[in-house]
Amino acid sequence: MGAVASIDFAQSGWSQHGEVLPPQLRADLLARFDAHVADRAGRRSGLAHAVVRALAAAPTVRALVEPILGRAAFAFRATLFDKHAVANWLVAWHQDRMVPVHERIEAAGFGPWSDKADDGVFVQPPEAVLHTLLAVRVDLDGSNAGNGGLRLLPGTHHAGVMSRDRIAAAVAAGTVVVPDIPAGGALRLRPLVLHASPASNGLSHRRIVHIEFAPCELPAPVRFRTRV
């Protein structure tokens, strides 16, 4: 395993990697997508499934996480995305800011809050916390510009939490990168890097297990809903 391209992760906020999906997990993950995602665009509750927890703990995935976050890092959320002819969508430029928590507790620096009837409570933590988080997107099928692969604006995580106007200005001025991730590979990403996803060509699946990691618990009294 290793980076496909020489990328300064600290500066760019992303890197691409090959061969991180353990072969023994692939069939079970594909079955989980068939059963859990079906014709939907995605499901947030990935860590409810043993095979996804096993992927989050796999040595190849931990090897991407621990050099950045340390050995105490844990997964707090996993989302399953499946883009194909029936479920084909686009996502506008954004940053990932909300995290799932046990309950709504008013605390300095936390907010806005969101209570989703079918998926619990989410909150935007303080910006300092967002800078510490890390996502690993494990790709079952391969992602590129043709099948709706993620588009990135490298380095934009250094700007912190951005307003809609600042996002629009950054997109207008920036240079977009579309990583070409092989099947079984992964994209490592700081959640505050601006990213977007166009619709795919509709000819094939683009199945992603998007796992988010933290180096430590949230500032008390707020707590992550899940730790793996």
FITOR-588246 format. One record per residue (C-alpha): residue number from 1; residue in three letters; x, y, z. Coordinates in steps of 0.1 Angstrom, whole numbers, plus 5000, padded with zeros to 4 digits. Layout:
<atoms>
+-----+-----+------+------+------+
:   i :  aa :   c1 :   c2 :   c3 :
+-----+-----+------+------+------+
: NUM : ALA :    X :    Y :    Z :
...
+-----+-----+------+------+------+
</atoms>
This chain:
<atoms>
+-----+-----+------+------+------+
:   i :  aa :   c1 :   c2 :   c3 :
+-----+-----+------+------+------+
:   1 : MET : 5000 : 5000 : 5000 :
:   2 : GLY : 5012 : 5035 : 4994 :
:   3 : ALA : 5002 : 5069 : 4979 :
:   4 : VAL : 4996 : 5068 : 4942 :
:   5 : ALA : 5009 : 5103 : 4938 :
:   6 : SER : 5034 : 5124 : 4958 :
:   7 : ILE : 5011 : 5148 : 4976 :
:   8 : ASP : 5019 : 5169 : 5007 :
:   9 : PHE : 4989 : 5159 : 5028 :
:  10 : ALA : 4993 : 5187 : 5054 :
:  11 : GLN : 4992 : 5213 : 5027 :
:  12 : SER : 4967 : 5199 : 5003 :
:  13 : GLY : 4944 : 5181 : 5028 :
:  14 : TRP : 4940 : 5150 : 5007 :
:  15 : SER : 4959 : 5120 : 4993 :
:  16 : GLN : 4951 : 5090 : 4972 :
:  17 : HIS : 4961 : 5054 : 4979 :
:  18 : GLY : 4958 : 5019 : 4964 :
:  19 : GLU : 4950 : 4985 : 4977 :
:  20 : VAL : 4935 : 4993 : 5011 :
:  21 : LEU : 4904 : 4971 : 5008 :
:  22 : PRO : 4911 : 4937 : 5024 :
:  23 : PRO : 4900 : 4910 : 4998 :
:  24 : GLN : 4882 : 4890 : 5025 :
:  25 : LEU : 4859 : 4920 : 5032 :
:  26 : ARG : 4849 : 4929 : 4996 :
:  27 : ALA : 4822 : 4903 : 4991 :
:  28 : ASP : 4806 : 4910 : 5024 :
:  29 : LEU : 4807 : 4948 : 5018 :
:  30 : LEU : 4790 : 4943 : 4984 :
:  31 : ALA : 4763 : 4922 : 5000 :
:  32 : ARG : 4758 : 4949 : 5026 :
:  33 : PHE : 4754 : 4975 : 4999 :
:  34 : ASP : 4728 : 4953 : 4982 :
:  35 : ALA : 4709 : 4948 : 5014 :
:  36 : HIS : 4713 : 4982 : 5031 :
:  37 : VAL : 4716 : 5008 : 5003 :
:  38 : ALA : 4696 : 4992 : 4974 :
:  39 : ASP : 4681 : 5020 : 4953 :
:  40 : ARG : 4690 : 5048 : 4977 :
:  41 : ALA : 4719 : 5072 : 4972 :
:  42 : GLY : 4734 : 5063 : 5005 :
:  43 : ARG : 4730 : 5053 : 5042 :
:  44 : ARG : 4747 : 5071 : 5072 :
:  45 : SER : 4745 : 5043 : 5097 :
:  46 : GLY : 4774 : 5022 : 5083 :
:  47 : LEU : 4791 : 5015 : 5117 :
:  48 : ALA : 4760 : 4995 : 5127 :
:  49 : HIS : 4773 : 4967 : 5104 :
:  50 : ALA : 4801 : 4944 : 5115 :
:  51 : VAL : 4818 : 4943 : 5081 :
:  52 : VAL : 4821 : 4981 : 5081 :
:  53 : ARG : 4835 : 4982 : 5116 :
:  54 : ALA : 4860 : 4955 : 5104 :
:  55 : LEU : 4870 : 4978 : 5075 :
:  56 : ALA : 4875 : 5007 : 5099 :
:  57 : ALA : 4898 : 4986 : 5120 :
:  58 : ALA : 4917 : 4970 : 5091 :
:  59 : PRO : 4955 : 4975 : 5093 :
:  60 : THR : 4955 : 4990 : 5058 :
:  61 : VAL : 4930 : 5017 : 5068 :
:  62 : ARG : 4946 : 5023 : 5102 :
:  63 : ALA : 4979 : 5028 : 5084 :
:  64 : LEU : 4962 : 5059 : 5067 :
:  65 : VAL : 4947 : 5072 : 5100 :
:  66 : GLU : 4973 : 5067 : 5127 :
:  67 : PRO : 5002 : 5087 : 5111 :
:  68 : ILE : 4978 : 5117 : 5111 :
:  69 : LEU : 4957 : 5113 : 5142 :
:  70 : GLY : 4977 : 5089 : 5164 :
:  71 : ARG : 4971 : 5054 : 5177 :
:  72 : ALA : 4942 : 5064 : 5199 :
:  73 : ALA : 4921 : 5075 : 5169 :
:  74 : PHE : 4886 : 5060 : 5164 :
:  75 : ALA : 4859 : 5059 : 5138 :
:  76 : PHE : 4828 : 5079 : 5148 :
:  77 : ARG : 4807 : 5076 : 5116 :
:  78 : ALA : 4806 : 5056 : 5083 :
:  79 : THR : 4784 : 5064 : 5053 :
:  80 : LEU : 4777 : 5041 : 5024 :
:  81 : PHE : 4774 : 5058 : 4990 :
:  82 : ASP : 4762 : 5041 : 4959 :
:  83 : LYS : 4760 : 5061 : 4927 :
:  84 : HIS : 4745 : 5043 : 4897 :
:  85 : ALA : 4719 : 5045 : 4870 :
:  86 : VAL : 4689 : 5045 : 4894 :
:  87 : ALA : 4705 : 5066 : 4922 :
:  88 : ASN : 4725 : 5092 : 4904 :
:  89 : TRP : 4729 : 5126 : 4920 :
:  90 : LEU : 4751 : 5156 : 4923 :
:  91 : VAL : 4764 : 5173 : 4954 :
:  92 : ALA : 4773 : 5210 : 4954 :
:  93 : TRP : 4806 : 5224 : 4968 :
:  94 : HIS : 4807 : 5221 : 5005 :
:  95 : GLN : 4826 : 5212 : 5037 :
:  96 : ASP : 4817 : 5183 : 5060 :
:  97 : ARG : 4810 : 5200 : 5093 :
:  98 : MET : 4783 : 5181 : 5112 :
:  99 : VAL : 4790 : 5151 : 5135 :
: 100 : PRO : 4766 : 5127 : 5151 :
: 101 : VAL : 4763 : 5130 : 5189 :
: 102 : HIS : 4744 : 5113 : 5217 :
: 103 : GLU : 4721 : 5142 : 5226 :
: 104 : ARG : 4716 : 5179 : 5223 :
: 105 : ILE : 4734 : 5196 : 5252 :
: 106 : GLU : 4740 : 5233 : 5249 :
: 107 : ALA : 4778 : 5239 : 5250 :
: 108 : ALA : 4801 : 5268 : 5240 :
: 109 : GLY : 4812 : 5266 : 5204 :
: 110 : PHE : 4787 : 5239 : 5193 :
: 111 : GLY : 4761 : 5247 : 5167 :
: 112 : PRO : 4741 : 5248 : 5146 :
: 113 : TRP : 4722 : 5216 : 5157 :
: 114 : SER : 4702 : 5192 : 5136 :
: 115 : ASP : 4677 : 5166 : 5148 :
: 116 : LYS : 4669 : 5141 : 5120 :
: 117 : ALA : 4639 : 5120 : 5128 :
: 118 : ASP : 4654 : 5088 : 5113 :
: 119 : ASP : 4691 : 5094 : 5121 :
: 120 : GLY : 4695 : 5112 : 5155 :
: 121 : VAL : 4712 : 5144 : 5166 :
: 122 : PHE : 4740 : 5162 : 5147 :
: 123 : VAL : 4760 : 5193 : 5155 :
: 124 : GLN : 4787 : 5214 : 5141 :
: 125 : PRO : 4815 : 5213 : 5167 :
: 126 : PRO : 4840 : 5241 : 5173 :
: 127 : GLU : 4862 : 5249 : 5143 :
: 128 : ALA : 4893 : 5237 : 5162 :
: 129 : VAL : 4877 : 5202 : 5164 :
: 130 : LEU : 4868 : 5201 : 5127 :
: 131 : HIS : 4905 : 5207 : 5119 :
: 132 : THR : 4914 : 5175 : 5137 :
: 133 : LEU : 4890 : 5151 : 5119 :
: 134 : LEU : 4899 : 5128 : 5090 :
: 135 : ALA : 4879 : 5109 : 5064 :
: 136 : VAL : 4890 : 5077 : 5046 :
: 137 : ARG : 4869 : 5069 : 5015 :
: 138 : VAL : 4874 : 5033 : 5006 :
: 139 : ASP : 4864 : 5027 : 4970 :
: 140 : LEU : 4849 : 4993 : 4960 :
: 141 : ASP : 4846 : 5000 : 4922 :
: 142 : GLY : 4870 : 5029 : 4914 :
: 143 : SER : 4862 : 5066 : 4911 :
: 144 : ASN : 4870 : 5091 : 4884 :
: 145 : ALA : 4856 : 5120 : 4865 :
: 146 : GLY : 4834 : 5098 : 4844 :
: 147 : ASN : 4815 : 5080 : 4872 :
: 148 : GLY : 4808 : 5109 : 4895 :
: 149 : GLY : 4841 : 5108 : 4915 :
: 150 : LEU : 4848 : 5134 : 4941 :
: 151 : ARG : 4860 : 5168 : 4930 :
: 152 : LEU : 4884 : 5187 : 4953 :
: 153 : LEU : 4898 : 5221 : 4959 :
: 154 : PRO : 4931 : 5213 : 4976 :
: 155 : GLY : 4943 : 5234 : 5005 :
: 156 : THR : 4909 : 5250 : 5012 :
: 157 : HIS : 4908 : 5234 : 5047 :
: 158 : HIS : 4933 : 5261 : 5058 :
: 159 : ALA : 4906 : 5287 : 5054 :
: 160 : GLY : 4885 : 5272 : 5082 :
: 161 : VAL : 4847 : 5271 : 5081 :
: 162 : MET : 4836 : 5290 : 5050 :
: 163 : SER : 4804 : 5309 : 5043 :
: 164 : ARG : 4785 : 5303 : 5011 :
: 165 : ASP : 4799 : 5334 : 4995 :
: 166 : ARG : 4835 : 5324 : 5004 :
: 167 : ILE : 4829 : 5289 : 4990 :
: 168 : ALA : 4817 : 5304 : 4957 :
: 169 : ALA : 4847 : 5327 : 4956 :
: 170 : ALA : 4871 : 5298 : 4963 :
: 171 : VAL : 4856 : 5277 : 4936 :
: 172 : ALA : 4858 : 5305 : 4911 :
: 173 : ALA : 4894 : 5311 : 4918 :
: 174 : GLY : 4906 : 5276 : 4926 :
: 175 : THR : 4920 : 5247 : 4905 :
: 176 : VAL : 4898 : 5216 : 4907 :
: 177 : VAL : 4913 : 5181 : 4912 :
: 178 : VAL : 4895 : 5149 : 4904 :
: 179 : PRO : 4914 : 5120 : 4919 :
: 180 : ASP : 4914 : 5087 : 4899 :
: 181 : ILE : 4910 : 5061 : 4926 :
: 182 : PRO : 4914 : 5024 : 4917 :
: 183 : ALA : 4890 : 4998 : 4928 :
: 184 : GLY : 4900 : 4988 : 4963 :
: 185 : GLY : 4919 : 5021 : 4968 :
: 186 : ALA : 4911 : 5050 : 4990 :
: 187 : LEU : 4910 : 5088 : 4992 :
: 188 : ARG : 4922 : 5103 : 5025 :
: 189 : LEU : 4906 : 5137 : 5032 :
: 190 : ARG : 4904 : 5165 : 5057 :
: 191 : PRO : 4866 : 5172 : 5060 :
: 192 : LEU : 4871 : 5210 : 5057 :
: 193 : VAL : 4886 : 5206 : 5022 :
: 194 : LEU : 4860 : 5219 : 4997 :
: 195 : HIS : 4846 : 5190 : 4977 :
: 196 : ALA : 4817 : 5183 : 4953 :
: 197 : SER : 4803 : 5153 : 4934 :
: 198 : PRO : 4788 : 5155 : 4899 :
: 199 : ALA : 4763 : 5130 : 4885 :
: 200 : SER : 4779 : 5099 : 4870 :
: 201 : ASN : 4777 : 5085 : 4835 :
: 202 : GLY : 4751 : 5061 : 4849 :
: 203 : LEU : 4768 : 5031 : 4834 :
: 204 : SER : 4784 : 5016 : 4865 :
: 205 : HIS : 4783 : 5016 : 4903 :
: 206 : ARG : 4805 : 5039 : 4923 :
: 207 : ARG : 4803 : 5023 : 4958 :
: 208 : ILE : 4821 : 5041 : 4986 :
: 209 : VAL : 4825 : 5034 : 5023 :
: 210 : HIS : 4832 : 5069 : 5038 :
: 211 : ILE : 4846 : 5065 : 5073 :
: 212 : GLU : 4853 : 5095 : 5096 :
: 213 : PHE : 4878 : 5094 : 5123 :
: 214 : ALA : 4887 : 5116 : 5154 :
: 215 : PRO : 4918 : 5116 : 5175 :
: 216 : CYS : 4899 : 5121 : 5208 :
: 217 : GLU : 4865 : 5126 : 5223 :
: 218 : LEU : 4846 : 5159 : 5217 :
: 219 : PRO : 4849 : 5186 : 5244 :
: 220 : ALA : 4827 : 5178 : 5273 :
: 221 : PRO : 4798 : 5175 : 5279 :
: 222 : VAL : 4791 : 5167 : 5242 :
: 223 : ARG : 4800 : 5132 : 5231 :
: 224 : PHE : 4802 : 5114 : 5197 :
: 225 : ARG : 4773 : 5090 : 5193 :
: 226 : THR : 4796 : 5061 : 5183 :
: 227 : ARG : 4832 : 5051 : 5188 :
: 228 : VAL : 4848 : 5022 : 5169 :
+-----+-----+------+------+------+
</atoms>
